[in-house]
Protein backbone atom coordinates (compact mmCIF):
# COMPACT_ATOMS: atom_id res chain seq x y z
CA UNK A 1 0.00 0.00 0.00
CA UNK A 2 3.03 2.28 0.30
CA UNK A 3 3.26 3.04 -3.35
CA UNK A 4 -0.18 4.49 -4.06
CA UNK A 5 0.05 6.74 -1.00
CA UNK A 6 3.51 7.88 -1.98
CA UNK A 7 2.42 8.49 -5.53
CA UNK A 8 -0.37 10.71 -4.27
CA UNK A 9 2.14 12.62 -2.18
CA UNK A 10 4.30 13.12 -5.19
CA UNK A 11 1.43 14.74 -6.99
CA UNK A 12 0.76 16.92 -3.99
CA UNK A 13 4.40 17.96 -3.88
CA UNK A 14 4.27 18.69 -7.58
CA UNK A 15 1.47 21.12 -6.84
CA UNK A 16 3.39 22.73 -3.99
CA UNK A 17 3.65 26.14 -5.53
CA UNK A 18 -0.10 26.40 -5.61
CA UNK A 19 -0.36 24.92 -2.12
CA UNK A 20 2.02 27.48 -0.63
CA UNK A 21 0.28 30.30 -2.37
CA UNK A 22 -2.95 29.16 -0.76
CA UNK A 23 -1.29 28.98 2.63
CA UNK A 24 -1.39 25.19 2.88
CA UNK A 25 1.44 23.53 4.76
CA UNK A 26 3.73 21.51 2.48
CA UNK A 27 3.62 17.75 2.80
CA UNK A 28 6.94 15.97 2.78
CA UNK A 29 7.62 12.87 0.76
CA UNK A 30 8.08 9.85 3.00
CA UNK A 31 11.70 9.18 3.91
CA UNK A 32 13.34 6.38 1.96
CA UNK A 33 11.03 6.47 -1.04
CA UNK A 34 13.01 8.04 -3.80
CA UNK A 35 11.15 10.06 -6.37
CA UNK A 36 12.28 7.74 -9.13
CA UNK A 37 10.96 4.57 -7.48
CA UNK A 38 7.44 5.88 -7.25
CA UNK A 39 4.92 5.42 -9.98
CA UNK A 40 1.33 4.47 -10.63
CA UNK A 41 0.20 1.62 -12.84
CA UNK A 42 -2.79 3.28 -14.48
CA UNK A 43 -1.02 3.84 -17.80
CA UNK A 44 0.68 0.46 -17.87
CA UNK A 45 -0.31 -2.75 -19.54
CA UNK A 46 0.94 -6.11 -20.64
CA UNK A 47 1.53 -7.69 -24.01
CA UNK A 48 1.40 -11.46 -24.32
CA UNK A 49 4.38 -12.94 -26.16
CA UNK A 50 2.71 -16.13 -27.15
CA UNK A 51 5.58 -18.29 -28.32
CA UNK A 52 8.15 -17.44 -25.68
CA UNK A 53 5.92 -17.75 -22.64
CA UNK A 54 6.57 -14.21 -21.57
CA UNK A 55 4.74 -10.92 -21.18
CA UNK A 56 6.04 -7.45 -21.87
CA UNK A 57 5.13 -4.71 -19.45
CA UNK A 58 4.38 -1.62 -21.49
CA UNK A 59 3.98 2.06 -20.69
CA UNK A 60 1.23 3.81 -22.66
CA UNK A 61 2.60 7.27 -22.00
CA UNK A 62 6.16 6.46 -23.03
CA UNK A 63 5.30 4.16 -25.96
CA UNK A 64 7.78 1.75 -24.45
CA UNK A 65 8.28 -1.73 -23.13
CA UNK A 66 9.62 -1.30 -19.61
CA UNK A 67 10.08 -4.91 -18.60
CA UNK A 68 9.50 -8.54 -19.38
CA UNK A 69 8.34 -11.39 -17.16
CA UNK A 70 9.20 -14.88 -18.37
CA UNK A 71 8.41 -18.46 -17.48
CA UNK A 72 4.66 -18.37 -17.99
CA UNK A 73 4.27 -21.52 -20.11
CA UNK A 74 2.27 -21.80 -23.33
CA UNK A 75 0.71 -18.40 -23.86
CA UNK A 76 -0.88 -19.01 -27.24
CA UNK A 77 -4.36 -17.58 -26.94
CA UNK A 78 -3.56 -16.22 -23.48
CA UNK A 79 -5.60 -13.48 -21.85
CA UNK A 80 -5.39 -11.45 -18.66
CA UNK A 81 -7.36 -9.65 -15.98
CA UNK A 82 -6.15 -7.22 -13.32
CA UNK A 83 -6.42 -6.82 -9.58
CA UNK A 84 -8.48 -3.84 -8.39
CA UNK A 85 -5.31 -1.96 -7.37
CA UNK A 86 -3.98 -2.45 -10.93
CA UNK A 87 -0.74 -3.84 -9.59
CA UNK A 88 -1.20 -7.50 -10.43
CA UNK A 89 -2.11 -9.19 -13.70
CA UNK A 90 -3.52 -12.69 -13.80
CA UNK A 91 -2.48 -14.43 -17.01
CA UNK A 92 -4.49 -17.37 -18.32
CA UNK A 93 -2.30 -19.63 -20.45
CA UNK A 94 -3.49 -22.12 -23.01
CA UNK A 95 -1.71 -24.93 -21.17
CA UNK A 96 -3.76 -24.50 -17.99
CA UNK A 97 -1.19 -22.34 -16.25
CA UNK A 98 -2.50 -19.45 -14.14
CA UNK A 99 0.17 -16.86 -13.42
CA UNK A 100 0.00 -13.79 -11.23
CA UNK A 101 2.54 -11.17 -12.10
CA UNK A 102 3.52 -8.06 -10.20
CA UNK A 103 3.56 -5.21 -12.71
CA UNK A 104 5.57 -2.89 -10.50
CA UNK A 105 8.17 -5.39 -9.32
CA UNK A 106 8.11 -7.00 -12.79
CA UNK A 107 8.20 -10.52 -11.46
CA UNK A 108 6.09 -13.61 -11.04
CA UNK A 109 4.15 -13.36 -7.78
CA UNK A 110 2.42 -16.75 -7.93
CA UNK A 111 1.71 -19.49 -10.43
CA UNK A 112 -0.38 -22.65 -10.50
CA UNK A 113 -0.73 -25.32 -13.16
CA UNK A 114 -4.45 -25.71 -12.69
CA UNK A 115 -5.62 -27.74 -15.70
CA UNK A 116 -4.42 -29.27 -18.94
CA UNK A 117 -5.98 -26.86 -21.40
CA UNK A 118 -7.63 -23.52 -20.77
CA UNK A 119 -9.40 -20.66 -22.44
CA UNK A 120 -9.57 -17.44 -20.52
CA UNK A 121 -10.65 -16.29 -17.13
CA UNK A 122 -12.22 -13.58 -15.04
CA UNK A 123 -11.86 -11.82 -11.71
CA UNK A 124 -14.77 -11.28 -9.32
CA UNK A 125 -16.19 -7.82 -8.76
CA UNK A 126 -14.61 -7.64 -5.31
CA UNK A 127 -11.22 -8.73 -6.66
CA UNK A 128 -10.96 -11.75 -4.36
CA UNK A 129 -11.65 -14.62 -6.74
CA UNK A 130 -10.05 -15.54 -10.05
CA UNK A 131 -11.90 -18.05 -12.24
CA UNK A 132 -10.45 -20.01 -15.16
CA UNK A 133 -12.37 -21.66 -17.99
CA UNK A 134 -10.98 -25.05 -18.94
CA UNK A 135 -11.27 -27.26 -21.97
CA UNK A 136 -9.48 -30.12 -20.23
CA UNK A 137 -10.87 -31.08 -17.83
CA UNK A 138 -13.99 -29.24 -18.96
CA UNK A 139 -15.25 -26.83 -16.37
CA UNK A 140 -14.34 -23.79 -14.31
CA UNK A 141 -11.95 -23.58 -11.40
CA UNK A 142 -11.94 -20.68 -8.99
CA UNK A 143 -8.92 -19.49 -7.04
CA UNK A 144 -8.10 -17.13 -4.21
CA UNK A 145 -6.75 -14.04 -5.95
CA UNK A 146 -4.20 -13.47 -3.21
CA UNK A 147 -2.67 -16.94 -3.04
CA UNK A 148 -3.99 -18.79 -6.11
CA UNK A 149 -5.19 -21.55 -3.76
CA UNK A 150 -8.14 -23.49 -5.21
CA UNK A 151 -11.47 -22.32 -3.80
CA UNK A 152 -14.00 -24.16 -5.96
CA UNK A 153 -13.97 -26.73 -8.75
CA UNK A 154 -17.00 -26.68 -11.06
CA UNK A 155 -16.89 -29.61 -13.52
CA UNK A 156 -19.10 -28.87 -16.53
CA UNK A 157 -20.99 -32.14 -16.35
CA UNK A 158 -23.46 -33.03 -19.02
CA UNK A 159 -24.69 -36.35 -20.46
CA UNK A 160 -21.71 -36.44 -22.83
CA UNK A 161 -19.18 -36.20 -20.00
CA UNK A 162 -17.40 -32.91 -19.28
CA UNK A 163 -18.09 -30.03 -21.63
CA UNK A 164 -15.49 -27.55 -22.73
CA UNK A 165 -16.35 -24.20 -21.20
CA UNK A 166 -16.17 -20.85 -22.98
CA UNK A 167 -17.25 -17.25 -22.54
CA UNK A 168 -16.36 -16.94 -18.86
CA UNK A 169 -17.07 -13.47 -17.48
CA UNK A 170 -17.57 -11.81 -14.13
CA UNK A 171 -20.96 -10.45 -13.20
CA UNK A 172 -22.00 -8.15 -10.37
CA UNK A 173 -22.69 -9.86 -7.04
CA UNK A 174 -19.55 -12.00 -6.93
CA UNK A 175 -20.79 -14.14 -9.78
CA UNK A 176 -19.20 -15.80 -12.76
CA UNK A 177 -21.09 -16.71 -15.93
CA UNK A 178 -19.87 -19.18 -18.54
CA UNK A 179 -21.16 -21.41 -21.33
CA UNK A 180 -20.76 -25.05 -22.23
CA UNK A 181 -19.58 -25.59 -25.82
CA UNK A 182 -20.70 -29.20 -25.97
CA UNK A 183 -23.89 -28.94 -23.93
CA UNK A 184 -25.31 -25.65 -25.20
CA UNK A 185 -25.90 -24.35 -21.67
CA UNK A 186 -24.94 -21.27 -19.68
CA UNK A 187 -24.16 -21.59 -15.99
CA UNK A 188 -24.03 -18.93 -13.31
CA UNK A 189 -21.80 -19.54 -10.28
CA UNK A 190 -22.83 -17.22 -7.45
CA UNK A 191 -20.21 -16.80 -4.72
CA UNK A 192 -22.08 -14.08 -2.85
CA UNK A 193 -22.77 -16.42 0.06
CA UNK A 194 -19.25 -17.75 0.45
CA UNK A 195 -16.85 -20.17 -1.13
CA UNK A 196 -19.45 -22.78 -2.15
CA UNK A 197 -21.14 -21.39 -5.24
CA UNK A 198 -24.87 -21.46 -5.78
CA UNK A 199 -25.32 -22.71 -9.31
CA UNK A 200 -27.93 -21.73 -11.87
CA UNK A 201 -27.97 -23.83 -15.04
CA UNK A 202 -29.70 -22.44 -18.09
CA UNK A 203 -30.29 -24.86 -20.95
CA UNK A 204 -31.42 -24.15 -24.48
CA UNK A 205 -28.68 -21.63 -25.24
CA UNK A 206 -28.11 -23.14 -28.69
CA UNK A 207 -25.63 -25.26 -30.61
CA UNK A 208 -21.97 -24.80 -29.68
CA UNK A 209 -21.69 -21.46 -27.94
CA UNK A 210 -18.09 -20.47 -28.72
CA UNK A 211 -17.64 -17.28 -26.76
CA UNK A 212 -19.71 -14.72 -24.94
CA UNK A 213 -19.73 -11.19 -23.65
CA UNK A 214 -21.31 -9.33 -20.81
CA UNK A 215 -22.36 -5.76 -21.34
CA UNK A 216 -20.51 -3.09 -19.43
CA UNK A 217 -23.43 -2.64 -17.05
CA UNK A 218 -23.27 -6.31 -16.13
CA UNK A 219 -26.84 -6.95 -17.18
CA UNK A 220 -26.82 -8.80 -20.49
CA UNK A 221 -24.82 -11.92 -21.25
CA UNK A 222 -24.73 -12.69 -24.96
CA UNK A 223 -23.36 -15.98 -26.27
CA UNK A 224 -22.29 -16.40 -29.88
CA UNK A 225 -23.20 -19.73 -31.49
CA UNK A 226 -20.96 -21.62 -33.85
CA UNK A 227 -23.43 -24.41 -34.52
CA UNK A 228 -26.25 -22.19 -35.73
CA UNK A 229 -26.75 -18.71 -37.15
CA UNK A 230 -27.60 -16.49 -34.27
CA UNK A 231 -26.80 -15.54 -30.72
CA UNK A 232 -28.49 -16.00 -27.39
CA UNK A 233 -29.02 -13.21 -24.89
CA UNK A 234 -29.66 -13.57 -21.17
CA UNK A 235 -30.96 -10.79 -18.94
CA UNK A 236 -29.06 -11.37 -15.69
CA UNK A 237 -31.55 -9.21 -13.84
CA UNK A 238 -34.06 -12.02 -14.35
CA UNK A 239 -34.00 -14.94 -11.94
CA UNK A 240 -33.54 -17.33 -13.56
CA UNK A 241 -32.73 -15.70 -16.89
CA UNK A 242 -34.68 -16.93 -19.91
CA UNK A 243 -32.65 -17.46 -23.11
CA UNK A 244 -33.62 -15.20 -25.94
CA UNK A 245 -32.42 -15.85 -29.48
CA UNK A 246 -31.25 -12.82 -31.38
CA UNK A 247 -30.25 -12.47 -35.03
CA UNK A 248 -31.56 -15.99 -35.60
CA UNK A 249 -30.75 -17.12 -39.12
CA UNK A 250 -28.60 -14.09 -39.91
CA UNK A 251 -26.87 -16.14 -42.60
CA UNK A 252 -30.25 -16.56 -44.31
CA UNK A 253 -29.48 -20.19 -44.96
CA UNK A 254 -26.51 -19.37 -47.17
CA UNK A 255 -23.51 -21.64 -46.94
CA UNK A 256 -21.05 -20.00 -44.63
CA UNK A 257 -17.42 -19.58 -45.56
CA UNK A 258 -14.80 -21.74 -43.90
CA UNK A 259 -13.97 -20.25 -40.51
CA UNK A 260 -10.21 -20.22 -40.01
CA UNK A 261 -10.32 -18.25 -36.80
CA UNK A 262 -13.14 -18.09 -34.30
CA UNK A 263 -14.32 -14.56 -33.64
CA UNK A 264 -13.92 -13.19 -30.16
CA UNK A 265 -16.84 -11.69 -28.37
CA UNK A 266 -15.12 -10.17 -25.40
CA UNK A 267 -14.46 -7.16 -27.55
CA UNK A 268 -17.99 -7.00 -28.91
CA UNK A 269 -18.71 -3.44 -29.19
CA UNK A 270 -21.37 -1.28 -27.71
CA UNK A 271 -21.15 1.74 -29.98
CA UNK A 272 -23.62 4.35 -28.87
CA UNK A 273 -27.06 2.79 -29.14
CA UNK A 274 -25.94 -0.29 -31.06
CA UNK A 275 -23.74 -3.33 -30.84
CA UNK A 276 -21.32 -4.29 -33.57
CA UNK A 277 -21.04 -8.05 -33.80
CA UNK A 278 -18.78 -10.21 -35.99
CA UNK A 279 -20.73 -12.55 -38.28
CA UNK A 280 -19.49 -16.13 -38.32
CA UNK A 281 -18.28 -17.35 -41.71
CA UNK A 282 -19.20 -14.09 -43.41
CA UNK A 283 -17.37 -10.92 -44.37
CA UNK A 284 -19.74 -8.78 -42.35
CA UNK A 285 -20.28 -6.83 -39.18
CA UNK A 286 -23.84 -7.05 -37.90
CA UNK A 287 -25.34 -4.04 -36.16
CA UNK A 288 -27.84 -4.73 -33.39
CA UNK A 289 -30.04 -2.25 -31.60
CA UNK A 290 -28.90 -2.26 -27.98
CA UNK A 291 -32.42 -1.87 -26.58
CA UNK A 292 -34.44 -4.22 -28.77
CA UNK A 293 -31.56 -6.57 -29.73
CA UNK A 294 -32.88 -6.64 -33.28
CA UNK A 295 -30.70 -6.28 -36.36
CA UNK A 296 -30.52 -2.76 -37.76
CA UNK A 297 -27.89 -3.12 -40.45
CA UNK A 298 -24.73 -4.69 -41.78
CA UNK A 299 -21.34 -3.49 -42.92
CA UNK A 300 -19.44 -5.46 -45.55
CA UNK A 301 -15.84 -5.90 -44.43
CA UNK A 302 -12.46 -6.88 -45.82
CA UNK A 303 -12.64 -10.40 -44.37
CA UNK A 304 -14.22 -12.46 -41.62
CA UNK A 305 -14.08 -10.31 -38.50
CA UNK A 306 -12.28 -11.65 -35.45
CA UNK A 307 -12.53 -8.69 -33.12
CA UNK A 308 -14.94 -5.79 -33.51
CA UNK A 309 -14.01 -3.35 -30.78
CA UNK A 310 -15.60 0.01 -30.10
CA UNK A 311 -13.48 2.96 -29.19
CA UNK A 312 -14.45 3.77 -25.60
CA UNK A 313 -16.65 6.66 -26.72
CA UNK A 314 -18.44 4.36 -29.17
CA UNK A 315 -17.91 6.60 -32.17
CA UNK A 316 -15.76 4.12 -34.07
CA UNK A 317 -15.53 0.35 -34.30
CA UNK A 318 -12.19 -1.18 -35.24
CA UNK A 319 -12.19 -4.60 -36.84
CA UNK A 320 -9.49 -7.16 -37.56
CA UNK A 321 -9.81 -10.31 -39.63
CA UNK A 322 -9.25 -14.03 -39.79
CA UNK A 323 -6.46 -15.79 -41.61
CA UNK A 324 -5.54 -15.36 -44.45
CA UNK A 325 -6.79 -11.75 -44.59
CA UNK A 326 -5.31 -10.91 -41.22
CA UNK A 327 -2.90 -8.16 -42.21
CA UNK A 328 -5.59 -5.48 -42.22
CA UNK A 329 -7.62 -3.31 -39.87
CA UNK A 330 -10.77 -1.46 -40.79
CA UNK A 331 -12.36 1.42 -38.96
CA UNK A 332 -16.13 1.80 -39.13
CA UNK A 333 -17.96 5.01 -38.30
CA UNK A 334 -20.65 3.83 -35.88
CA UNK A 335 -23.49 6.21 -36.74
CA UNK A 336 -23.29 5.60 -40.50
CA UNK A 337 -21.87 2.08 -40.55
CA UNK A 338 -19.40 3.19 -43.21
CA UNK A 339 -15.77 2.18 -43.36
CA UNK A 340 -13.70 5.31 -42.89
CA UNK A 341 -10.23 3.80 -42.89
CA UNK A 342 -8.49 0.64 -44.01
CA UNK A 343 -5.04 0.16 -42.52
CA UNK A 344 -2.47 -2.53 -43.17
CA UNK A 345 -0.36 -2.94 -40.06
CA UNK A 346 1.17 -6.18 -41.31
CA UNK A 347 1.08 -9.96 -41.15
CA UNK A 348 -1.07 -11.47 -38.40
CA UNK A 349 -2.66 -8.35 -37.00
CA UNK A 350 -4.13 -10.14 -34.01
CA UNK A 351 -5.32 -8.03 -31.14
CA UNK A 352 -6.32 -4.45 -30.46
CA UNK A 353 -6.50 -2.44 -27.27
CA UNK A 354 -7.62 1.16 -26.89
CA UNK A 355 -6.10 3.50 -24.39
CA UNK A 356 -8.71 4.01 -21.67
CA UNK A 357 -10.20 7.14 -23.23
CA UNK A 358 -9.64 5.98 -26.77
CA UNK A 359 -7.18 8.51 -28.19
CA UNK A 360 -4.89 5.71 -29.32
CA UNK A 361 -5.17 2.12 -30.42
CA UNK A 362 -2.44 -0.42 -29.82
CA UNK A 363 -2.35 -3.44 -32.09
CA UNK A 364 -0.16 -6.51 -32.13
CA UNK A 365 1.37 -7.50 -35.47
CA UNK A 366 2.51 -10.97 -34.60
CA UNK A 367 4.50 -12.00 -37.63
CA UNK A 368 6.28 -8.66 -37.82
CA UNK A 369 7.21 -8.85 -34.13
CA UNK A 370 5.73 -5.43 -33.38
CA UNK A 371 3.14 -3.48 -31.49
CA UNK A 372 1.88 -0.55 -33.57
CA UNK A 373 0.26 2.49 -32.00
CA UNK A 374 -2.29 4.48 -33.98
CA UNK A 375 -3.88 7.84 -33.40
CA UNK A 376 -7.61 7.13 -33.60
CA UNK A 377 -8.47 10.61 -34.83
CA UNK A 378 -6.00 10.80 -37.73
CA UNK A 379 -5.28 7.05 -38.22
CA UNK A 380 -1.59 7.94 -38.32
CA UNK A 381 0.87 5.51 -36.82
CA UNK A 382 2.56 7.22 -33.90
CA UNK A 383 4.98 4.60 -32.65
CA UNK A 384 5.95 0.98 -32.64
CA UNK A 385 7.39 -1.33 -30.02
CA UNK A 386 9.31 -4.54 -30.68
CA UNK A 387 7.83 -7.69 -29.17
CA UNK A 388 8.27 -11.45 -29.65
CA UNK A 389 5.25 -12.94 -31.44
CA UNK A 390 2.89 -10.54 -29.68
CA UNK A 391 -0.78 -11.40 -29.34
CA UNK A 392 -3.04 -10.07 -26.58
CA UNK A 393 -2.60 -6.50 -25.32
CA UNK A 394 -4.23 -5.70 -21.99
CA UNK A 395 -4.16 -2.33 -20.25
CA UNK A 396 -4.64 -2.02 -16.52
CA UNK A 397 -7.75 0.12 -16.97
CA UNK A 398 -9.55 -3.18 -17.50
CA UNK A 399 -9.37 -3.62 -13.73
CA UNK A 400 -12.36 -1.35 -13.39
CA UNK A 401 -14.54 -2.65 -16.18
CA UNK A 402 -17.21 -5.34 -15.73
CA UNK A 403 -16.54 -8.27 -18.02
CA UNK A 404 -12.92 -7.40 -18.75
CA UNK B 1 -19.52 -33.56 -32.39
CA UNK B 2 -18.52 -36.67 -34.37
CA UNK B 3 -15.55 -38.47 -33.01
CA UNK B 4 -12.55 -36.97 -34.75
CA UNK B 5 -10.48 -40.13 -34.80
CA UNK B 6 -13.30 -42.20 -36.27
CA UNK B 7 -13.65 -39.63 -39.05
CA UNK B 8 -9.92 -39.67 -39.57
CA UNK B 9 -9.77 -43.42 -39.91
CA UNK B 10 -12.73 -43.48 -42.26
CA UNK B 11 -11.22 -40.83 -44.47
CA UNK B 12 -7.83 -42.48 -44.26
CA UNK B 13 -9.34 -45.65 -45.68
CA UNK B 14 -11.04 -43.79 -48.50
CA UNK B 15 -8.26 -41.38 -49.32
CA UNK B 16 -5.83 -41.67 -52.16
CA UNK B 17 -3.89 -38.41 -52.31
CA UNK B 18 -0.70 -38.79 -54.29
CA UNK B 19 2.43 -38.13 -52.30
CA UNK B 20 3.60 -34.68 -53.34
CA UNK B 21 5.07 -33.42 -50.10
CA UNK B 22 8.55 -33.71 -51.50
CA UNK B 23 7.86 -30.68 -53.68
CA UNK B 24 7.69 -28.30 -50.71
CA UNK B 25 10.84 -26.21 -50.54
CA UNK B 26 12.47 -25.17 -47.28
CA UNK B 27 11.09 -21.62 -47.35
CA UNK B 28 7.52 -22.79 -47.85
CA UNK B 29 8.05 -25.52 -45.27
CA UNK B 30 9.00 -22.87 -42.72
CA UNK B 31 5.84 -20.94 -43.57
CA UNK B 32 3.74 -24.06 -43.23
CA UNK B 33 5.27 -24.89 -39.88
CA UNK B 34 4.44 -21.42 -38.69
CA UNK B 35 0.91 -21.80 -40.05
CA UNK B 36 0.48 -25.05 -38.12
CA UNK B 37 1.82 -23.66 -34.86
CA UNK B 38 0.09 -20.31 -34.93
CA UNK B 39 -2.99 -20.55 -37.15
CA UNK B 40 -4.00 -24.18 -36.68
CA UNK B 41 -2.87 -23.43 -33.14
CA UNK B 42 -5.79 -21.02 -32.72
CA UNK B 43 -7.95 -24.07 -32.10
CA UNK B 44 -5.49 -26.92 -31.64
CA UNK B 45 -3.02 -25.09 -29.41
CA UNK B 46 0.43 -23.83 -30.32
CA UNK B 47 1.88 -27.04 -28.88
CA UNK B 48 -0.88 -28.95 -30.73
CA UNK B 49 -2.21 -30.48 -27.51
CA UNK B 50 -5.69 -29.35 -28.40
CA UNK B 51 -8.14 -26.65 -27.41
CA UNK B 52 -11.46 -26.12 -29.06
CA UNK B 53 -9.99 -28.46 -31.69
CA UNK B 54 -8.61 -31.88 -30.94
CA UNK B 55 -5.18 -32.99 -29.79
CA UNK B 56 -2.88 -33.23 -32.81
CA UNK B 57 0.23 -34.52 -31.10
CA UNK B 58 1.97 -37.35 -32.89
CA UNK B 59 1.07 -39.70 -30.05
CA UNK B 60 -2.62 -39.04 -30.60
CA UNK B 61 -2.37 -39.30 -34.37
CA UNK B 62 -0.27 -42.44 -34.26
CA UNK B 63 -1.49 -45.03 -36.73
CA UNK B 64 -3.18 -42.58 -39.09
CA UNK B 65 -2.11 -42.43 -42.69
CA UNK B 66 -0.65 -39.14 -43.95
CA UNK B 67 -2.98 -39.20 -46.93
CA UNK B 68 -6.05 -39.48 -44.72
CA UNK B 69 -4.87 -36.67 -42.50
CA UNK B 70 -4.20 -34.52 -45.58
CA UNK B 71 -7.77 -35.14 -46.72
CA UNK B 72 -9.12 -33.90 -43.40
CA UNK B 73 -6.97 -30.79 -43.68
CA UNK B 74 -8.19 -30.14 -47.21
CA UNK B 75 -11.88 -30.89 -46.73
CA UNK B 76 -12.43 -30.26 -43.03
CA UNK B 77 -14.75 -32.28 -40.82
CA UNK B 78 -18.38 -31.45 -41.58
CA UNK B 79 -20.48 -30.77 -38.50
CA UNK B 80 -17.48 -29.58 -36.51
CA UNK B 81 -15.45 -26.38 -36.33
CA UNK B 82 -12.71 -27.90 -38.54
CA UNK B 83 -12.79 -25.91 -41.79
CA UNK B 84 -11.65 -27.09 -45.21
CA UNK B 85 -8.24 -25.63 -46.00
CA UNK B 86 -8.41 -26.49 -49.69
CA UNK B 87 -8.97 -22.81 -50.60
CA UNK B 88 -5.63 -21.95 -48.98
CA UNK B 89 -3.43 -25.02 -49.34
CA UNK B 90 -2.41 -27.29 -52.19
CA UNK B 91 -2.66 -31.04 -51.82
CA UNK B 92 1.10 -31.25 -51.55
CA UNK B 93 1.12 -28.66 -48.77
CA UNK B 94 -1.60 -30.50 -46.88
CA UNK B 95 0.35 -33.71 -47.17
CA UNK B 96 3.48 -31.94 -45.92
CA UNK B 97 1.49 -30.76 -42.90
CA UNK B 98 0.12 -34.26 -42.31
CA UNK B 99 3.61 -35.70 -42.37
CA UNK B 100 4.86 -32.89 -40.15
CA UNK B 101 2.14 -33.65 -37.60
CA UNK B 102 2.80 -37.37 -37.65
CA UNK B 103 6.49 -36.89 -37.19
CA UNK B 104 6.60 -33.81 -35.02
CA UNK B 105 6.98 -35.60 -31.72
CA UNK B 106 9.05 -38.59 -32.77
Interface residues (C-beta under 8 A of the other chain):
Chain A: X50 X51 X74 X76 X77 X94 X95 X116 X117 X119 X135 X136 X164 X166 X181 X182 X208 X210 X226 X258 X259 X260 X261 X262 X323 X324 X348 X366 X367 X389
Chain B: X1 X34 X37 X38 X39 X41 X42 X43 X45 X46 X47 X49 X50 X51 X52 X76 X81 X83 X84 X85 X87 X88
